[in-house]
Structures are given as structure tokens and as C-alpha cells.
Amino acid sequence: MTLKPVTEEFINRLKSGLSPGVASAVPDDYLLEPRSRWQGVSSILMSPRTVKEVSAIVSSANAENIPIIPYGGGTGLVGGQIQDKGPAGILLSLERMNKIRSLNVDENIITVEAGVILSNLRDAAEKEKKIFPLSLASEGTAQIGGNLATNAGGVNVLRYGSTRNLCLGLEVVFADGSIWNGLSRLHKDNTGYDLKNLIIGSEGTLGIITAATLKLFPKPIERTVALIAVNSPKDALKLLSETKEFFGETISAFELINKMGIHFFRETKLMLKFPFSNIPEWMVLLDIGHPGKFSTKENTNEFFENILTSGLAVDGVLAENVSQQNDLWAIRENIPEANRRIGSVSSHDISLPLSEINSFIEETRLEILELGNFRINCFGHLGDGNLHFNIFPQKGENRGDYNHIRPTIKATVHDLVHSHGGSVSAEHGIGRLKINDLVKYSDPIKLKQNKLIKSAMDPKGILNPGAIFGSNLYE
Ligand SMILES: Cc1cc2nc3c(=O)[nH]c(=O)nc-3n(C[C@H](O)[C@H](O)[C@H](O)COP(=O)(O)OP(=O)(O)OC[C@H]3O[C@@H](n4cnc5c(N)ncnc54)[C@H](O)[C@@H]3O)c2cc1C
């Protein structure tokens, strides 16, 4: 189906049925993404206030074959929120749909509109002594609709799962403008295909998420937060296994940090408290949320004594209060910002089976160094096998000088991920960045079924054209 650009005449017709101020010019920053890799072409911003307004916009666009790009906080890292080519369409922002519709303390459920910023959602839960465990460094800007559309991961997946696992129901506007009220509060519902799970992770290509029913959890009574120095990722994995044996399901986060991340703080003048006088080669940030009323101090001390005397940990600091916990977390949370300031040649959001991680890191490091004198910052959510394996130029060099070699670097990393049984997109999605990777590494039957679903649910291809499948989906 041929798509058409949005016209002034179309906007004027549409505006008459919408509340004032819904349509406006697109601010420049809505057309750029965090790593400045794509420049958007969308020519009008629409920020509806209600699901009915979303429906009116989508059904009119569908009738006239006009592209719609759903937009949350704009923090996506694969260009899913940026229409970079084709007939200029509508950028549909959910920012004004930002109400918390209800919170049920007894059921541990919150129902929110898609434009609620993740940190506001987490604060609303905290006020009721609950937690909404999804936590990302971008949570001050990212919206829950965007988190659902990308099936975001973050630091607590080990214990609570990805966004998919935190969602009970959705309200969605489909390509023809129909509104699905699927705001279920049920934990079990086997009635036909699972629409909710089709939409989650579909990156705005199957429907516009306008609201969601989400799970809350009791807030842990006490937390243990520690930064532990280890000799290698192999030892970090052994430590993970021992921590699981000791603390069971109470480990909220188990994050791998490489010394390169700390060097980057200093190079980019990010002033953070760092507890070790010498920077260890590898570190693990461990966060355990103890649920019960029992004292955990003795247990915890015993565990830390064991790992230090056995040599599994070479050093460690245990936060003694909330402020120290925050300082340790700031180290992990600022790594993406330091990376952004340095400017990567190529970044990779990958996942691997846990037992493959050590050999993958060693092999890939050697192959990348064969390609050039690069700096590697490998860090991430080790507990669930998700690494960020990012390649940087040396100090004083410009990442742009390596544009010619970026495809080779990417292919090297992704081929190795694939051969180790991993995934080339762990938590960021496909967007516009990984379209070729999806084709190269996916099972062709899976890809074919995915395209059939897309063409059935959005036959004119108006929803986020170009994302996931590229521009020739129906050819
Ligand atoms: C510093 C930093 C740290 C990050 N850390 C993490 C991390 O730890 N884990 C992780 O998973 N991600 C991380 N991200 C990536 C990003 O924050 C997530 O992908 C996030 O879920 C995107 O949410 P958003 O609201 O910004 O969505 P956007 O960027 O606006 O959109 C992302 C995609 O979702 C679609 N979309 C947005 N809203 C809707 C909607 N209501 N309905 C349908 N489709 C929609 C868009 O079309 C696009 O395809 C990080 C990003 C940054 C900049």
C-alpha cells in the first residue's frame, strides 16, 4: 500500500473534532534520538488527551494512508521512535495521557495511562509502600507506554522479569481506530490468543498503547547493596551462582561493571564517589531486597566473609545506609551517560546463555582488537545474561573516523553472539537499527509469521512504517 504525507488540509479537517492544542509543530528535539543516529521527517506533532482522540487520529490517518509514529519519552536506542524517511507522517505523542487511573493496594495493581513517566509511576507505588520494579537509567523521561512497546528490561529483570512480566492488561488503539479495552486485572486468562503479549514489544507497529494495568510488589523491608571486585566475568558468574544459593529469589540486581566505565567517568568529568583506591578490572553491583521481618545482618556478613576468604571476591564495599546505597548505584546508572559523552563507534545490546558469557567476552575482545585499537566497555545486567558490549575510539580520537568499519564491528560482535546461542537484541528492540540483523539471525519461519501478523493487524502499514521490518514489508 502506498503511504501519503500528511497535508495541511488533512490536519485542519481532523482538528475540528479534537480538543484545542492537540496538533502543533514538531519541536526539533522530538526528531532526534539519544545517540543522534537518525533525523526524523515527521511534519506534525499530535498530543491527544484521551483514548477517543487517539482513535480519531488513527482512524483518519488509516483512511488516508498516512503514517503514524507513536512517541513516548523518545529515549529508545534503536531509532524506533524516529521516522527517518518516506512520506512525512504524524508523530503521535502520548505525553498528555499521563494520569494514574487507579491503584489497588490489596490487589497490588496500578492502572495508568501510557504517557506516565516511569519515575512518576515508581513514586506513586512508593507512596503506598509498594514498588513498581522496572528501573532504567532513562526512567526520568521514558514513559510506561514506550517501556511496554519496547518490552524494556533494566536492572531488576533477574527478580521481577521484563516489562512483559509486569503487565496484566492493556488498552490499545488498533490501526483501524478501534479501541480494545483489555485492562484486565487477571493473573490467569486463557481465552484465545494473547493480544496483550503481541502488543508488548511490538515497537508501535501493531497498535497504540494508551493505558495499562500493571503489577506492584511489596517493598523489601531491608536492602543489601554492595560493590564487589572480582578477577573475571567467570568469577562474577560463580559469584552469581553462590549468591543465588545463599539468598534465593531475593536478588534484585546483579550488574557487571568493567574498569573502562570508571575511566570514562574521569575522562568525561562525571564526579562520582568511587570506593576503591585502585580501579579493579571487573566489579559486580549486587542489590538484595530482603522481604521478611527477620534481621539479615548476620546472614549477610557470613556471606561476604565466605566470598572474600575463598578468593572469589578480591575486594568489596557494603553500603551502610541509604545514601551509600545511592552512591554505589550512581556508579552503575551513570555508565550510559559517560558512554554517550565519549561517543561509541558501535554499541551492542545482547544476551547470552549464562555459561557462554565468559568465552564470548574473551573471544569477542580479541576479534575486535584485531580490527583496530579500540576501547571496550562491557557492562550490563549479568544476572539475566544481558550485556552491553560497546566499542569506543581511543582518547582524543573521533568516533566518526571509524564509520567505515562500524558494519564490520557490528557483524563481528553479532556473529559471535549468534554462534554462542545468544540474541542480538536483548532489551532495546529492533527499531530501525537492527532490521538487517533480524533478517540475518532470525528463524525464517518466525520472521514470516511475524510479517503475517503485521499485515493482518495493520493492512495498510500506517503504524510506524520502516520499524522492525524495513520499508518493503508488503513487497
Ligand atoms: C540513558 C539510557 C538508559 C537506558 N537504559 C535502558 C535499560 O536499562 N533497559 C532498557 O530496556 N532500555 C533502556 N534504554 C532504552 C529506552 O529507555 C527504553 O527502550 C524505553 O522503554 C523507551 O521508552 P520511551 O517512552 O522513551 O519510548 P520511545 O523512545 O518514545 O519509543 C520507543 C518505541 O516504542 C514505541 N512507542 C512509544 N510509545 C508507544 C505507545 N504508547 N504505544 C505504542 N508504541 C509506542 C515507539 O514508536 C518506538 O518504536 C535506555 C535509554 C537511555 C537513553
The ligand as a MOL file (V3000), in Angstrom:
LIG
                    3D

  0  0  0     0  0            999 V3000
M  V30 BEGIN CTAB
M  V30 COUNTS 53 58 0 0 0
M  V30 BEGIN ATOM
M  V30 1 C 20.4010 6.5230 29.3180 0
M  V30 2 C 19.5250 5.4240 28.8130 0
M  V30 3 C 19.4720 4.2180 29.5170 0
M  V30 4 C 18.6480 3.1860 29.0690 0
M  V30 5 N 18.6160 2.0140 29.7860 0
M  V30 6 C 17.8070 1.0250 29.3740 0
M  V30 7 C 17.7530 -0.2150 30.0990 0
M  V30 8 O 18.4440 -0.4300 31.0930 0
M  V30 9 N 16.9060 -1.1660 29.6580 0
M  V30 10 C 16.1140 -0.9770 28.5430 0
M  V30 11 O 15.3440 -1.8780 28.1950 0
M  V30 12 N 16.1690 0.1640 27.8380 0
M  V30 13 C 16.9850 1.1630 28.2110 0
M  V30 14 N 17.0390 2.3230 27.4940 0
M  V30 15 C 16.2360 2.4640 26.2700 0
M  V30 16 C 14.8770 3.1640 26.4680 0
M  V30 17 O 14.8600 3.9820 27.5920 0
M  V30 18 C 13.7590 2.1150 26.5240 0
M  V30 19 O 13.6720 1.4480 25.2840 0
M  V30 20 C 12.3930 2.7050 26.8770 0
M  V30 21 O 11.4990 1.6440 27.1500 0
M  V30 22 C 11.8000 3.5880 25.7700 0
M  V30 23 O 10.6920 4.3070 26.2970 0
M  V30 24 P 10.2450 5.7070 25.6800 0
M  V30 25 O 8.9950 6.1200 26.3620 0
M  V30 26 O 11.3560 6.6650 25.7050 0
M  V30 27 O 9.8970 5.2620 24.1860 0
M  V30 28 P 10.2590 5.9720 22.8210 0
M  V30 29 O 11.7270 6.0840 22.6770 0
M  V30 30 O 9.4560 7.2020 22.6320 0
M  V30 31 O 9.7260 4.8700 21.8020 0
M  V30 32 C 10.3200 3.5970 21.7300 0
M  V30 33 C 9.4880 2.7060 20.8040 0
M  V30 34 O 8.1920 2.4860 21.3600 0
M  V30 35 C 7.1570 2.9980 20.5010 0
M  V30 36 N 6.1550 3.6020 21.3950 0
M  V30 37 C 6.3530 4.5680 22.3230 0
M  V30 38 N 5.2110 4.8060 22.9900 0
M  V30 39 C 4.2740 3.9650 22.4810 0
M  V30 40 C 2.8980 3.7290 22.7630 0
M  V30 41 N 2.2450 4.3890 23.7190 0
M  V30 42 N 2.2420 2.7930 22.0190 0
M  V30 43 C 2.8800 2.1020 21.0490 0
M  V30 44 N 4.1790 2.2880 20.7490 0
M  V30 45 C 4.8680 3.1970 21.4680 0
M  V30 46 C 7.8570 3.9720 19.5680 0
M  V30 47 O 7.1910 4.0700 18.3310 0
M  V30 48 C 9.2270 3.3170 19.4300 0
M  V30 49 O 9.1790 2.2870 18.4810 0
M  V30 50 C 17.8760 3.3710 27.8990 0
M  V30 51 C 17.9260 4.5760 27.1990 0
M  V30 52 C 18.7480 5.5950 27.6450 0
M  V30 53 C 18.7720 6.8810 26.8730 0
M  V30 END ATOM
M  V30 BEGIN BOND
M  V30 1 1 1 2
M  V30 2 1 2 3
M  V30 3 2 2 52
M  V30 4 2 3 4
M  V30 5 1 4 5
M  V30 6 1 4 50
M  V30 7 2 5 6
M  V30 8 1 6 7
M  V30 9 1 6 13
M  V30 10 2 7 8
M  V30 11 1 7 9
M  V30 12 1 9 10
M  V30 13 2 10 11
M  V30 14 1 10 12
M  V30 15 2 12 13
M  V30 16 1 13 14
M  V30 17 1 14 15
M  V30 18 1 14 50
M  V30 19 1 15 16
M  V30 20 1 16 17
M  V30 21 1 16 18
M  V30 22 1 18 19
M  V30 23 1 18 20
M  V30 24 1 20 21
M  V30 25 1 20 22
M  V30 26 1 22 23
M  V30 27 1 23 24
M  V30 28 2 24 25
M  V30 29 1 24 26
M  V30 30 1 24 27
M  V30 31 1 27 28
M  V30 32 2 28 29
M  V30 33 1 28 30
M  V30 34 1 28 31
M  V30 35 1 31 32
M  V30 36 1 32 33
M  V30 37 1 33 34
M  V30 38 1 33 48
M  V30 39 1 34 35
M  V30 40 1 35 36
M  V30 41 1 35 46
M  V30 42 1 36 37
M  V30 43 1 36 45
M  V30 44 2 37 38
M  V30 45 1 38 39
M  V30 46 1 39 40
M  V30 47 2 39 45
M  V30 48 1 40 41
M  V30 49 2 40 42
M  V30 50 1 42 43
M  V30 51 2 43 44
M  V30 52 1 44 45
M  V30 53 1 46 47
M  V30 54 1 46 48
M  V30 55 1 48 49
M  V30 56 2 50 51
M  V30 57 1 51 52
M  V30 58 1 52 53
M  V30 END BOND
M  V30 END CTAB
M  END
